[in-house]
């Protein structure tokens, strides 16, 4: 069984770009946006994934992710509810952790969210200078809500 423990923050400046060692273009849609279970289709560069996530409790939830053929992912996006999200993800190492910073495009342009995945609920970490308000429990910042 796979658990995801994740904290989300709004980003207050673009210092993450200079710290980033990689970036990815992501297009994703949702086959199910129900709070008890979301089913996401994601095209990340040249790869595609189907992800099932359970309901969030605190900052944890069940998560199952499977790589699928890219052609299947592209066709599955046609079945997804609107809107389809597009973003550029920056991979940012900071004090022993990896932060993922998403710059949203299209209707969500200007929204930038940083996420950090943790090994346990009580794991400590340092907040980088580009990180602002903690929005971990705020459902309006869930990708499935955007």
C-alpha positions as CSV (number, residue, x, y, z in Angstrom):
1,X,0.0,0.0,0.0
2,X,1.4,3.4,-1.0
3,X,0.9,6.6,1.1
4,X,1.6,10.1,0.0
5,X,2.4,12.7,2.7
6,X,2.6,16.1,1.1
7,X,2.7,19.7,2.2
8,X,1.7,22.5,-0.2
9,X,2.6,26.2,-0.2
10,X,2.0,29.2,-2.3
11,X,5.2,30.6,-3.9
12,X,6.1,34.2,-3.3
13,X,9.0,34.8,-5.8
14,X,10.8,33.0,-8.6
15,X,14.1,32.2,-6.7
16,X,13.3,28.5,-7.3
17,X,14.2,28.8,-10.9
18,X,17.9,29.4,-10.1
19,X,17.9,26.5,-7.6
20,X,16.1,24.0,-10.0
21,X,18.1,21.3,-11.6
22,X,15.3,20.0,-13.9
23,X,11.9,20.8,-15.2
24,X,9.0,19.0,-16.9
25,X,6.0,19.9,-19.0
26,X,2.8,18.4,-17.5
27,X,-0.7,18.1,-18.9
28,X,-3.2,16.4,-16.6
29,X,-6.9,15.7,-16.4
30,X,-9.2,13.9,-14.0
31,X,-11.5,11.0,-14.8
32,X,-12.9,11.3,-11.2
33,X,-12.7,14.4,-9.0
34,X,-14.7,13.0,-6.0
35,X,-13.0,13.8,-2.7
36,X,-13.1,10.1,-1.6
37,X,-11.1,9.2,-4.8
38,X,-9.5,11.0,-7.6
39,X,-8.3,9.3,-10.8
40,X,-5.8,11.4,-12.7
41,X,-4.3,11.0,-16.2
42,X,-0.9,12.8,-16.6
43,X,1.3,13.3,-19.6
44,X,4.8,14.3,-18.2
45,X,7.2,15.1,-21.1
46,X,7.2,11.8,-23.1
47,X,5.6,9.6,-20.4
48,X,2.1,9.0,-19.3
49,X,0.7,7.9,-15.9
50,X,-2.7,6.9,-14.4
51,X,-2.9,7.8,-10.7
52,X,-5.5,6.9,-8.1
53,X,-5.6,8.9,-4.9
54,X,-7.7,8.3,-1.8
55,X,-9.3,10.9,0.5
56,X,-6.8,13.2,2.3
57,X,-6.5,12.9,6.1
58,X,-4.3,15.7,7.5
59,X,-1.5,15.7,4.9
60,X,-1.7,11.9,4.0
61,X,-3.6,9.8,1.6
62,X,-3.4,6.6,-0.4
63,X,-1.7,7.0,-3.8
64,X,-1.3,4.4,-6.6
65,X,0.5,5.4,-9.8
66,X,1.0,3.4,-12.9
67,X,2.9,4.2,-16.1
68,X,0.8,3.7,-19.2
69,X,1.5,4.0,-22.9
70,X,1.6,7.7,-23.9
71,X,-0.9,7.1,-26.7
72,X,-3.4,5.7,-24.1
73,X,-2.8,8.7,-21.9
74,X,-3.5,11.1,-24.7
75,X,-6.8,9.3,-25.5
76,X,-7.8,9.2,-21.8
77,X,-7.4,12.9,-21.5
78,X,-10.3,13.2,-24.0
79,X,-12.5,11.4,-21.4
80,X,-11.5,13.7,-18.5
81,X,-13.7,16.4,-17.0
82,X,-12.7,20.0,-17.8
83,X,-10.5,21.8,-17.2
84,X,-7.4,20.0,-18.3
85,X,-4.4,21.5,-16.4
86,X,-1.1,22.4,-17.9
87,X,1.9,23.4,-15.9
88,X,5.7,23.5,-15.8
89,X,7.2,21.7,-12.9
90,X,10.6,22.6,-11.5
91,X,12.6,20.2,-9.4
92,X,14.3,22.0,-6.6
93,X,16.7,20.5,-4.0
94,X,16.8,22.4,-0.7
95,X,18.4,21.3,2.6
96,X,18.1,17.5,2.0
97,X,14.6,17.6,0.5
98,X,13.2,17.9,-3.0
99,X,10.6,20.5,-3.7
100,X,8.4,20.4,-6.8
101,X,7.3,23.9,-7.9
102,X,4.4,24.0,-10.4
103,X,3.8,27.1,-12.6
104,X,0.3,26.8,-13.9
105,X,-0.6,27.8,-17.5
106,X,-3.8,28.8,-19.3
107,X,-6.6,30.0,-17.1
108,X,-4.5,29.3,-14.0
109,X,-1.5,31.4,-15.2
110,X,0.1,33.2,-12.3
111,X,-0.7,30.5,-9.8
112,X,2.6,28.9,-8.5
113,X,2.5,26.1,-5.9
114,X,5.4,24.4,-4.1
115,X,5.0,20.9,-2.8
116,X,7.3,18.7,-0.6
117,X,6.7,15.0,-0.1
118,X,7.6,13.6,3.3
119,X,8.4,10.2,4.7
120,X,6.4,10.7,7.9
121,X,3.8,13.2,9.2
122,X,6.3,14.5,11.8
123,X,9.3,14.9,9.5
124,X,11.0,18.3,9.9
125,X,12.2,20.4,7.0
126,X,13.5,23.9,6.2
127,X,11.3,26.3,4.3
128,X,13.1,27.9,1.3
129,X,12.8,31.7,0.8
130,X,10.5,31.3,-2.3
131,X,7.9,29.6,-0.2
132,X,5.0,31.5,1.4
133,X,1.6,30.5,2.9
134,X,1.0,26.9,3.9
135,X,-2.1,25.7,2.0
136,X,-1.8,22.0,2.7
137,X,-5.4,21.5,4.0
138,X,-7.0,24.0,1.7
139,X,-9.0,22.0,-0.9
140,X,-9.1,25.0,-3.4
141,X,-5.4,24.3,-4.0
142,X,-5.8,20.6,-4.7
143,X,-5.0,20.0,-8.4
144,X,-8.4,18.2,-8.7
145,X,-10.1,21.4,-7.6
146,X,-8.3,23.7,-10.0
